[in-house]
Each structure stands twice: as C-alpha cells, then as structure tokens.
C-alpha cells in the first residue's frame, strides 16, 4: 500500500499541471478597463465560456437605486470570472404551495391549503456567498471558430457572428444569468456547417434594488433602475462584442416571462425616441402586472423603508447590504398578494412613459425592430389563487389586480368579458380556469397580441404541449443533448419541467437560431414560421405536430385591456 502513495501523488501533480497548462492557453480579451480570460473550453462542443465579466460599477452605497455607472479601470491582474455573481433574491410566501395547488387542480383533486398568504410562515432566505449587490456582470459563450476570427488582422464584418443576448425571467425578484444552461443552444448553432452565434446572458438588479419607483426615488435616484441595467449591458455588447467575434449590427435580445416583459419595455423605451442597441427581439410570454400610479409606487417604497426602519432613500443608501437584502426578502415574501411579486416595471415618465400596450397602440415604440413573439397555452394558472375555487374568487382576484377600477368597467369584466358561464363557450369550464384566463390575458397573452398588432410583421408561435403552463417552453428552448427525455404521455409534474420530444426541442432551437442569424425562423425539422399577417395565424407547437393555427389572443378581451389604461390609475 505505501508504494501506491508516490504514484497517487504523481497523478495529482500531473492533473494540476494539465489544468495549469489549459488555463495558460485560454484566451484573454482586453476590454480596455480590464483584461478578462475565458474560464473554460470544451473540446467536444468547441465552446469557450467567459464568466462574470463586469459591465458596470458595483451599485452600492451612493450608487444604490440609481442608473448604472461605468466600471472603474482595473488592469492590475487578469480577471477570469471564477467567483459566482448573483443579485439579491426573494420569493413570496404563496410560492411555497402554488405548485401543489396547480398539480391538485390539473389532477382534479381538492386543494386543502389556504388562499390567505398570512397563513404561511416566512422563512428568511439562507445566506448564499454568491449573492451580492455587486452583481452587474454578464457571461459569454462563443464557438472557438467564431472567436478565432478576432485573431485575423483584416477581419471584416462578414467574418463576425450574430449575437443573442438573453434576459432571464423570475418575476423581477429572482433569477440570474446562469439560470438557463445555454450550452446546448450554442452548440446547436454550429451544426450543418454554421459557424455559430455569440451568446450573452446578463444580470440585472431585482426586487427593491432594481424596481423601486415613486417621487421619492426619482427625486434622488432612478426609477426602474433594472431597465437601465439591461440597457447598459446592451450598450456594452454593442461596444465590445466584436472582441469576442460578435457582430454588433446583428444583435437579437431575447427573454421569457419577466425577461420577455423586460425586452418589451426595451422595445417601447422612451416612447420610441432615439435608437436601440439591438436589431431584433424574441419575446417569450412577456409578463408583468400593469402598474401606473405614483401613489402605489410611493406606498411600496415607504413600505420598504419601513422594513429598513429608516425614513428616506438617502438613509437606505447608508445601510449594510445584509440589512437591505433582508428587508427586500421580507417585504416581497410577506406583502406580495397571491400571484404577484410586489416589484416590476412601473410607468416612470421617461424610460417607461406609459404602459407598453398603450405605447404600442399609439405607435410610440421602436418599429424598426424585427420581432418574434410567443406564448404558452395556459399562462395564468401558475399565478391564480386557490380562492378561485370559490364563487367569489374571480371578483376578489380581479379586485387585487385593478383595485381602483370604476364599478361599471369592473362589472363589465366580471359579467361580459369573463362571465360565470362554464359550458366551454368562453374558453373555460370551471371557476379556476375562468380566473386563470383573466390572469393570463391581463399579465401575459394580451401583451403578445399588442405586439402582433403594432408591428407590420411578426413571427408568432404558441406552445401548446400539455399542460402548456407558463415557462414550460423553457426546457425546450434550452434543451441540452443527453438530457433525460420523458415519455410522450408524462405525468403533469414531469411535463412541467421536461422535454417530451427531442425533435420539437431542436426545431424550436432552430427557429430561434435561424431568426438570430438571418431574421427568419426556419428549421429542417418543421415548417418555417411565416409572418403572422392580417389573418392572425401563428405556429402552434405541440408534442407531435407543428403547424399553422389561428391566434386565439386576437380577441375582444385583449382589445379591452389595451384601451383600459385608466383601470390601473
């Protein structure tokens, strides 16, 4: 046995030497303000990964609750991004049991929990060393063949690759740039003789750190600071992506849920004034609860300050990160009503001069952007209260969403748009589905309808693989070769987070990648997605069929919500 020890020691030494050699050969990119080295290279996939590249200064101290600032120059040592970077997170207490309620409903079982959020215990989020206010970083995945073009002295634009920038979802209160593993998507971009794309994923501030609004913020700070984070990162891409082999004139920005809502706010930014640092947008299930009033924004801010036990935003800037993170977590957990998250984009008069639906209706958006947009079959169920089982549940949930609605319009929604008629003639057959449809329309699906009507041409799809819940298409978007594939008739729980047909996943990736590359979604595995056009048709994506179908969001309900901005004031 003692004779084995020298051999083991030699093996360990050789492995360490190999690792050091690999690190020394990984490329370094000079960004001017810093030098950043790739963290890894996968010889099988041919992909470099550059992790945690700083794109803005730490938003701490006096920079809290303000638009991002440029990073300081730091060229003393080469950065490799080995330290994880995650913005402060939070979760509402209703999220503890929502999955149970949804599964029980889909299986036809009674839900024995409570629909009162005060009945659930708030447990502070355990400290995570990767969580920090200093979180404005981005990651890049780039094929070696693309990156190597940067070494060509006379490389022209035709040698540069298209760029896909991902903005993650998570209700504007949780998530980070590593939430979705994009290696499969990036690898798919290199098949069939293609060089591939440059994939970028960005962090942005969450909860109170990124979405405060109201007069007290705008008087000495920036409302919707997270939207400014996103724009700052996109401008960073425009300026620097050529150093990684990317073409700044072929940038597609993509996001799902809160990420999709963020992308839509970028498309409608400043009411369409000025220019945007991207040419295309893929908007998946764009979601947020419309919030207009200064009074509501100010009340949310004062509530946050109360959790901090301070009176002003200036005092909040002097506190420790631990106190701010704890207050953000507690406020969102305890005060978020069912299906809501307390924070999200607000109308601020500048970056977001009005609700996106209103801006799209009035032609105040960046109409030159080429758009692909999609939604799932049932966007609302995950955010529907168990109270919807009761006869009064619909009106109660509606009242939390539009608390200041005039009675005549409130009654119109309850009695005309979503009447208590359960014979299927109104797209629902029970009270839960009725509430879910209203939440789906107001928070998600109608946003896609507004986009489709505003732009002369869009490429639209609907993800209808059962149960078709919000976010279910994410596992298809980010499918990685070798992942476990479930049967074609999986149980509900498995279907919510798994791929049932690899060909469908690959076809969807082809759509996104071909759109990123040349502006038209095509695939060798499925029919091309044709422009939606005046007929109102989209591509319906199911387990075994991908085909044209009528877009059900083109309806009277969405027309009402788009013109009813007074309900949110």
Secondary structure, 3 states (H helix, E strand, C coil): CHHHHHHHHHHHHHHHHHHHHHHHHCCEEECCCCEEECCEEECCCCEEEEEEEECCCCCCHHHCCCCCCCCCCCCCCCECCCCCCECCCCCCCCHHHHHHHHHHHHCCCCCCCCCCHHHCCCCCCCCCCCECCCCCEEEEEEEHHHHHHHHCCCCCHHHCEEEEEEECCCCCCCCCCCCCCCHHHHHHCCCCCCCCCEEEEECCCCHHHHHCCCHHHHCCCCCCHHHHHHHHHHHHHHHHHHHHCEEEEEEEEEEECHHHHHHHHHHCHHHHCCCCCCCEEEEECCCCCCCCCHHHHHHHHHHHHHHHCCCCHHHHCCCCHHHHHHHHHHHHHHHCCCCCCCCCCCCCCCCCCCCHHHHHHCCCCCCCCEEEEEEECECCHHHCCHHHHCCCHHHHHHHHHCCCCCHHHHHHHHHHHCCCCCCCCCCCCCHHHHHHHHHHHHHHHHHHHHHHHHCCCEEEEEECCCCCECCCCHHHHCCCCCCCECCCCCCHHHHCCCECCHHHHHHHHHHHHHHHHHCCCCECCECCCCCCCCCCEEEEECCCCEEEEECCCCCHHHHHHHCCHHHHC
